[in-house]
Amino acid sequence: MREFELVIIGGGPAGMAAAVAARKQGIGNIVIFERGDELGGILNQCIHNGFGLHTFKEELTGPEYAERYSDQVKELGIPVELGTMVLDLNADKELSIISRTRGAETVKAKAVILAMGCRERPRGALGIAGFRPQGIYTAGTAQKLVNCEGVVPGKEVVILGSGDIGLIMARRMTLEGAKVKAVVELMPYSSGLKRNIVQCLDDYGIPLMLSHTVVDIKGKEKLEGVTVAAVDEKNTPIPGTEEYFPCDTLLLSCGLIPENELSKTAGVELSPLTNGPSVDESLETNIEGVFACGNVLHVHDLVDFVSEEANRAGENAAEYIKGKPASPGVPVEVKPGFGVRYTVPSKLYIESVNDSVHIRFRVTGVFKGAAIAVTSGGEEIFRKRGRIFVPSEMQDIVIKKDKLADVSGTIEVKVEEAAK
Ligand SMILES: Cc1cc2nc3c(=O)[nH]c(=O)nc-3n(C[C@H](O)[C@H](O)[C@H](O)COP(=O)(O)OP(=O)(O)OC[C@H]3O[C@@H](n4cnc5c(N)ncnc54)[C@H](O)[C@@H]3O)c2cc1C
């Protein structure tokens, strides 16, 4: 059985950054298993620019951003096994893998980094009435068809969901000559970044219909059109508000789901709030030596934050491999309070925090002129004011270790609204 010090599952931006960080910490025996034919993950199909502003202070395309890391993987001589799918992982860190060149094999690792990314929520998970005609795609599938295969899936398009992929595809389909009739969003706010609403919808005159949804799909063999209706505050369609849009293509951009099938078989505890592993401050799961980072842990807005997080996962895995003792004591629970959907990490071993700890989360709604407050036992340990907090932007706060000195029990992260 081949044995590795560190196995990284997934060669997207998270997997590559984690591998680079671990190698720079002196770990020699690393491998990246990637099921695709090249490194880069989802970035390979994102040919628009806007990547890397934080990391490289430049606006790169997805493939350019990926190349910055794949070059480092190559320069550092980190072995990559492409076309290699990890089929199973157990709590002893044994992995079943399969590849075209080596066939089926079991390998063993001292530490594992989960970096499998996420997948899009498909139509079956949305419960829309109507037949299953040709012409309905997730936005990411359409993106791959257009950008990688050179195939434009349709001419008249409606997009359901205003996540970033949907917004990017509204512009992309327009540039390919299609007519995008509307982007329809159930919530009263967009789940995509403001810059994407401006650059991908407003600049092309594409209407964004907030508090609306698709209630019917017409067409049996091929899509003929969709019926859109307004929804009330309980997201129930309002009778009499229906509007019919003839179209041959419906793109779905209704959320991403972290890919945690392998985590589950290994016995990794998952958070019901993120659908990703529950981790501590070192991004370690409940299984010693198994770490997680990137979109498999929680869905990120910007790839720069994926790389930064993966860098920490790689460094922490390296320390584990070099024999750093397990975190001492009982962890402090990190809880989402008012206005906060989840936190990563969900627990902290305070003694193991180096200088500071990152807490990442998303808010549950749009909060203007509000503050983020972090408290423990009624005492405030952190506060940050903001002009506006929106669910589409991941929040990242950094708390210094000295602020955590007197903390015990739980830490609560909440939004405090401005007085009206
Ligand atoms: C359409 C779209 C547009 C975006 N636009 C922007 C933008 O403008 N700016 C920005 O900063 N960010 C953007 N992002 C976000 C950014 O691309 C992601 O945050 C980032 O790619 C996540 O990295 P990851 O490594 O966690 O996951 P991924 O990139 O998904 O990589 C995961 C990798 O794991 C592999 N894998 C999964 N399971 C297995 C297995 N069992 N065995 C072997 N390999 C496996 C997959 O093949 C994949 O290569 C966009 C994302 C999308 C989808």
The ligand as an SDF file (V2000), in Angstrom:
LIG
                    3D

 53 58  0  0  0  0  0  0  0  0999 V2000
  -19.3350   30.2790  -12.0560 C   0  0  0  0  0  0  0  0  0  0  0  0
  -18.4560   30.7680  -10.9670 C   0  0  0  0  0  0  0  0  0  0  0  0
  -18.0010   32.0650  -11.0010 C   0  0  0  0  0  0  0  0  0  0  0  0
  -17.1400   32.5400  -10.0250 C   0  0  0  0  0  0  0  0  0  0  0  0
  -16.6630   33.8140  -10.0950 N   0  0  0  0  0  0  0  0  0  0  0  0
  -15.7550   34.2570   -9.1660 C   0  0  0  0  0  0  0  0  0  0  0  0
  -15.1570   35.5750   -9.2920 C   0  0  0  0  0  0  0  0  0  0  0  0
  -15.4700   36.3450  -10.2050 O   0  0  0  0  0  0  0  0  0  0  0  0
  -14.2170   35.9310   -8.3730 N   0  0  0  0  0  0  0  0  0  0  0  0
  -13.8430   35.0910   -7.3710 C   0  0  0  0  0  0  0  0  0  0  0  0
  -12.9600   35.4470   -6.5700 O   0  0  0  0  0  0  0  0  0  0  0  0
  -14.4120   33.8470   -7.2090 N   0  0  0  0  0  0  0  0  0  0  0  0
  -15.3480   33.4060   -8.0950 C   0  0  0  0  0  0  0  0  0  0  0  0
  -15.8870   32.1440   -7.9730 N   0  0  0  0  0  0  0  0  0  0  0  0
  -15.5640   31.3190   -6.7970 C   0  0  0  0  0  0  0  0  0  0  0  0
  -14.3190   30.4420   -6.9270 C   0  0  0  0  0  0  0  0  0  0  0  0
  -14.2340   29.9040   -8.2080 O   0  0  0  0  0  0  0  0  0  0  0  0
  -14.4370   29.3510   -5.8740 C   0  0  0  0  0  0  0  0  0  0  0  0
  -14.5090   29.9790   -4.6300 O   0  0  0  0  0  0  0  0  0  0  0  0
  -13.2360   28.3820   -5.8940 C   0  0  0  0  0  0  0  0  0  0  0  0
  -13.0800   27.7910   -7.1470 O   0  0  0  0  0  0  0  0  0  0  0  0
  -13.4130   27.2710   -4.8290 C   0  0  0  0  0  0  0  0  0  0  0  0
  -12.2430   26.4940   -4.7850 O   0  0  0  0  0  0  0  0  0  0  0  0
  -12.2090   24.9910   -4.2570 P   0  0  0  0  0  0  0  0  0  0  0  0
  -10.8360   24.4900   -4.5050 O   0  0  0  0  0  0  0  0  0  0  0  0
  -12.7470   24.9370   -2.8820 O   0  0  0  0  0  0  0  0  0  0  0  0
  -13.2640   24.1990   -5.1690 O   0  0  0  0  0  0  0  0  0  0  0  0
  -13.2320   23.8280   -6.7280 P   0  0  0  0  0  0  0  0  0  0  0  0
  -12.6980   24.9150   -7.5610 O   0  0  0  0  0  0  0  0  0  0  0  0
  -14.6200   23.3570   -7.0100 O   0  0  0  0  0  0  0  0  0  0  0  0
  -12.2320   22.5790   -6.7860 O   0  0  0  0  0  0  0  0  0  0  0  0
  -12.5250   21.3210   -6.2210 C   0  0  0  0  0  0  0  0  0  0  0  0
  -11.7610   20.2520   -6.9610 C   0  0  0  0  0  0  0  0  0  0  0  0
  -11.9010   19.0070   -6.2880 O   0  0  0  0  0  0  0  0  0  0  0  0
  -12.0280   17.9750   -7.2580 C   0  0  0  0  0  0  0  0  0  0  0  0
  -12.7000   16.8290   -6.6080 N   0  0  0  0  0  0  0  0  0  0  0  0
  -13.9130   16.8180   -5.9940 C   0  0  0  0  0  0  0  0  0  0  0  0
  -14.1830   15.5910   -5.5070 N   0  0  0  0  0  0  0  0  0  0  0  0
  -13.1210   14.7900   -5.8140 C   0  0  0  0  0  0  0  0  0  0  0  0
  -12.8270   13.4260   -5.5790 C   0  0  0  0  0  0  0  0  0  0  0  0
  -13.6670   12.6140   -4.9180 N   0  0  0  0  0  0  0  0  0  0  0  0
  -11.6520   12.9370   -6.0390 N   0  0  0  0  0  0  0  0  0  0  0  0
  -10.7650   13.7390   -6.7210 C   0  0  0  0  0  0  0  0  0  0  0  0
  -11.0040   15.0630   -6.9610 N   0  0  0  0  0  0  0  0  0  0  0  0
  -12.1600   15.5800   -6.5170 C   0  0  0  0  0  0  0  0  0  0  0  0
  -12.8610   18.6220   -8.3480 C   0  0  0  0  0  0  0  0  0  0  0  0
  -12.7220   17.9590   -9.5730 O   0  0  0  0  0  0  0  0  0  0  0  0
  -12.2800   20.0480   -8.3800 C   0  0  0  0  0  0  0  0  0  0  0  0
  -11.2190   20.1680   -9.2910 O   0  0  0  0  0  0  0  0  0  0  0  0
  -16.7570   31.6740   -8.9600 C   0  0  0  0  0  0  0  0  0  0  0  0
  -17.2520   30.3590   -8.9130 C   0  0  0  0  0  0  0  0  0  0  0  0
  -18.0900   29.9060   -9.9030 C   0  0  0  0  0  0  0  0  0  0  0  0
  -18.6090   28.4830   -9.8400 C   0  0  0  0  0  0  0  0  0  0  0  0
  1  2  1  0
  2  3  1  0
  2 52  2  0
  3  4  2  0
  4  5  1  0
  4 50  1  0
  5  6  2  0
  6  7  1  0
  6 13  1  0
  7  8  2  0
  7  9  1  0
  9 10  1  0
 10 11  2  0
 10 12  1  0
 12 13  2  0
 13 14  1  0
 14 15  1  0
 14 50  1  0
 15 16  1  0
 16 17  1  0
 16 18  1  0
 18 19  1  0
 18 20  1  0
 20 21  1  0
 20 22  1  0
 22 23  1  0
 23 24  1  0
 24 25  2  0
 24 26  1  0
 24 27  1  0
 27 28  1  0
 28 29  2  0
 28 30  1  0
 28 31  1  0
 31 32  1  0
 32 33  1  0
 33 34  1  0
 33 48  1  0
 34 35  1  0
 35 36  1  0
 35 46  1  0
 36 37  1  0
 36 45  1  0
 37 38  2  0
 38 39  1  0
 39 40  1  0
 39 45  2  0
 40 41  1  0
 40 42  2  0
 42 43  1  0
 43 44  2  0
 44 45  1  0
 46 47  1  0
 46 48  1  0
 48 49  1  0
 50 51  2  0
 51 52  1  0
 52 53  1  0
M  END
$$$$
